Amino acid sequence: MGYVTRGRGRIQVVRDNGRLVLDQEVQEGQLFVIPQNFVVVKKASREGLEYVAFKTNDNALVSTLAGRTSTIRSLPVEVLSNSYLISRETARQLKRGRRGVAVFGPARLSRREYEREGAAAIGDN
């Protein structure tokens, strides 16, 4: 469950079979619910998106798909290469390509500014 404290953005939720079940704009003051074991992506608008997440299960699992804490980064290069039918070099780039933990950065920052400031701030949370 999440509560938007400031800004606007888009929330997308997908079932384990890949079916999109929610694709909605959210704004300050709105509450959104993510069912257990569903995948969620939160994308900030130009003005940014801040929210508070509440885990309602003592055994809630968070698995990051992109960035320095990602699931992909933990997989061996050979597994990525064979699973996605990509070269080992591409698999290495996929593993090491993102230093931050966010999938999307705010559009108002340049890529360099985001990597230096935005990703550092997100990584500290």
Protein Blocks (a to p, Z undefined) as FASTA:
>chain_A
ZZdfbdcdddddddfkopafbdcdddehiacdddehiacdddddfkopadddddfbfkbc
cddfbdjkbfklmpcfklmmmmnopafklmmmmmmmpmblbfbdcfkbcfklmmmmmmmm
mmmZZ
